[in-house]
C-alpha cells in the first residue's frame, strides 16, 4: 500500500497579489504589531497596578488583553520573518501548532466577549446583586471556561483538518496555516469535512452572538428606564463601544469561514483586520475611553516618572 502522507513542511506564499511589496508590508505590519503590543501591555499594567480596577469587568478586560497579545503572535512573527527576506518554509508540526493556537485563542476570545456581555448585563440590570452574582469564584470559573471550551473547539478543528493526507503540493497560498487553505492541499475529498467545519464554526459563532445580542437587548431595555439623561448617555456610550468591538471580532469569522466560495484576497484583508487591527483597537474601545482607566493611567505614569527621577 502506498504511503500518501509525504509532506513534512509547507511553503507559505504570503498575502495574495502583493508581490514586490514586501518591504512596505513589513514596515506596515511591524508598526501595527508594535502598537498592538504596547496598547495591550499598557492596559495589563494599569489593571494589575491599580487596586480600584480589581473588579470583574477589568478582570475580563485583562484576560482579553492577554488574548489580544498572543492571538496576533500566532501568525505575525512568522509573516514578518519572511517579509524581511527570510525563509517562507514552515514545518508540518509548526503548521499544526499555528492552526491550533490561532483557533484556540480566537474561540477563547469569542467566548470571552460573551462572558463580558453577561457581566455588563448583570452590572446594569441587577446592580444590587452584582457582587454576589459575579463573585471571585464565578469570575474564575467563567474565565477558565472560555479557555476550556476554546481548547475543545480548536482541538476538534485541528484534528479534523490534519487527519487528512497531505501528499503535495505543499505551497500554502496564504500567509499562515488556516483551515480553508489547508483543505485545498489535502489529497482526499474534503466536501464532508468542509461541511462539518462549517457547522462547527457556524454553531459556535452564532451561539455566542445570540447570547451577546440577548444580553445587550436586556441592557438597552434597562437603560431606557434610567431617568437621568446623563446616565442613559453614559450607558449607551459604553454599550456602543462594546458592540463595535464585538462586531469587529465576529464579522471576520462570518466572512472567512462561512462564505460559500472563498475569496483569497478578501480573506487575507479581513484576516489582517482580525489579526492585527482589532487587537490594537480593543484597548482604545474598551478601556482608554473609560474615566477610571484614564485616571489609573495617569497615576501609573506619575509613578514611573517618580521612579525615573530617583
N, C-alpha and C positions, 0 to 999 in steps of 0.2 A: 504494500500500500504506500502511495506517495505522500510524503510529509509536505503539507502545503503551508504550514506556519513558518515561513522563512525570514520574514522581516525582523531585523534586530535593531534597526534605527530608522528614523524618519527624517526627511528634509523639509524644513519649514520654508515655504516660498515667500512668506510675508504678506503684507496687505495687497490685495489685487489691484492692478493698474497703477502702481506707484513706482515703477522702475525709474531710476535716476534721481529720485527724491529722498534718498536715504539720509543724507546729511541734514536736510531741512526737517525731516520727520524725527530724526534723533534729537535735535535741539528742542523741537516742539513737545515730544513725549517726555523727555527728561525734565523739562520745565513743569509740565503737568504733574509728573510723578513727585518731584521735589515739593511743590506746593501742597499736594495731597498729603505727603508725609508730615510736612510742617504743621498744617492745619489740624490734623487728627492727633498728632503728638502733643500739640498745644492744648487741645481740648482735654486729653487724658491728664496732662499735668495740672490743669485747672481743677478738674473734678477730684483728683486724688489729693491735692494740696488744700482745697477749701472745704472745711467741715460743713459749711452751710449748703453745700451741694451733695452731701451724702444722703440722698433721697432716692426712692425707686426710679423716678424719671431719669435722673442723671446716672444712676447705676446702669440702666439700659442704654443710655447715650454713650456711656463709657465702653460698653461691650460693642456697640455699633462702630465706634471709632477704632477699636481693635480689629474688627472685621474689615473695616474700610482701609486699614493699613495692609493687612495680609491679602485681601481679595485682589487688588491690582498687582501685588507682588508675585502672584502665581504666574502671570504671563509677561508683565512689563520688563523685568530684568533680562529675560532671555531675548525679548524683542529688541531692547536697547543694545544688547550684546552683539546681535548680528547686524543691526543697523549701523554699528560703528565699524563694520568691516570684518567681523569675526565669523566663525563657522555657523552655518544655519542648521547643523545637524542636532538632533535630539534622540536620545536612546529610547528603546521601546518602554523601559521602566520609567524613564523620565516623562514620556508621553502619557502613560497611565497615571502617574502621580499628578501631572498637570491637570488632566481632566477630572480626577477625583477631587483635588483640593479646590479647583475652580467651582465645581458644583456643590461641594461641602460648604464652602464659605458663602456662595450665592444663595443656597437654600436656607442656611442659617440666618442670613440677613432677611430673607422673605418672612421666616417665622418670627424674627425679632421685630420687624415692622408690625406684625400682627399683635405681638405682646405689648408693644409700645402704644398701639391704638387702644388696647384694652386698659392699659394703665391710665391713659388720658380719659377714657370713658368713666372709669371708677373715680378719678380725681374730680371730674366736673359733675357727674350725675349722682355720686354718693360721697360728697366731700367729708361728711361727719364720720363715715365708716372707712375712710381711705386707709388710715394707718393700720386698722385691724385687717382689712382685706389684703392690702399689699404689705404684709409683714416681711421681715428679712428672710424668713424660711420660704415663703411663697415666691419672692423675687428670685431666690437662689434656684428653686425648682424650675421656675419658668425660664431662667437663663440657661440652665443645664439642658432643659427640654428642647430649646431651639437648636443647640448643638447636636443633641442626640438624634433628633428627627432629621436634621440636615445631614448627619453622617449616614443614616439609613438610606435616605434618598440618593445620596452621592454614591454609596456602595452599590446600590441596585443599578443605577445608570452606568457606572463604570464596568460592572460585571457583565451587563448585557452588551455593552459596546465591545469589550475586549474578549468576549468568548468567541467572537468571530475569527476566522483565519485571515491573516494578512500575509499574502504571498507576493506582493508587488502589484503596481508600482508603490513607491514609498514617499512620493512627493505630496506633502500636505499643502494644499492651495489656500493657506491661511497663515496667520502669524502665531497661532498656538493650536494645540490639540483640543478640538471640541467635537461634540457628537456628530453634527451634520457632515463635517468634512471627513471624519474618520470612517463613517459608514460608507462613503463613496469609495474608499480604498479596500474595503473588505472583499475577499474572494468568495462570496456567497450571496444568496438572495437576502436582502435586508428589509424587504417590504413589511414583514410581520414585526420585526424589531422596531422599525420606524414608527409603526402604529402603537406599539407598546410604550415606547418612549414619549410619543406624542400624548398619549393618555396620561402617563405618569406625571410629566411636567405640567400638562394642562390641568389635571386634577389638583395638584399641589398649589399652583398659582391661583387658580380660580377659588379654591377653598380659602386661602389666605386673603385674597382680595375681597371676597364676600364678607368674611368676618370683619375686615377693616371697614368696609362700607357700612355694615351694620353698626359697628361701634361709633363711627362718625355721624351716622344718621341720628342715633340716640343723643350724641353730643350736641348736634345742631338743635334738636328739639329742646334740650335743656338750656342752651344758650339763649334761645328765643324767649325763654321765660324769665331771663335776667332783666330786672327793671332798670338797672343803670346802663346808660348808653355807652359809657366808657368801659364798663365791664364786658358788654357784648362785643365792643370793638376789639378789645384785647384778646378775648377768647377766639373770635373769628380770625384774627391775625395769626394766632398760634396754630389754629387748625388748618388754615390755608397753607402755611409754611410746611406743616407736616404732610399734608396731602400732595403738595408739589414734590416733595422728596419721594413719597410713595409712588407717584405716577412715573417719576424718573427711573425708579427701580423696577417697576413691573412692565412698563411699555417695551423695553428691550427683550424681555422674556417672550412676550407675545410675538414681536416682530421676527425674532431669530428662530425660536423653537416651534412656533405654532403656525407658521405660514406654509401653505400647500406647496409652493415652488420656491425654494431658497434662492436668494439673490446674493452672490458673494460680496459685491461692493456694498450693498445696503447692510448686509450682516456685519461687515467689518466696521462701517461707520457707526452703526448702532452699538456694537460691542465695545468700541473705543469709548463712546459716551458712557456706557455702563461700567467699564473697567477703570477709567481714569477721571472723567468729568464729574460723574455723580459722587464718588467718594471724596473728591475735592470740594464739592459744593455742600455736602452734608454738614460739615462744621458750621458753615455760614447759615444754612437753612434752619438747622435745629438748635444751634447754641449761641452763636455770636450775635444774633438778633435779640437775645434774652438779656434783660437788665441784670439779673443775678450773675450771669456768666460774665458780662462786661465788668461788673463790679469786682468779681473774683479775679478776672484777668488783670485789672489794674493793680490789685493787691499783690498778685504773683510777680508782675513786672517791677513793682516797687521793691519787693523783697530781693529780686535778682539784682536790682540797681544798687541796693544797700550792700549786698554781698560783694559786688564788683568794686565798690568804693573801699571796702575793708582790705 
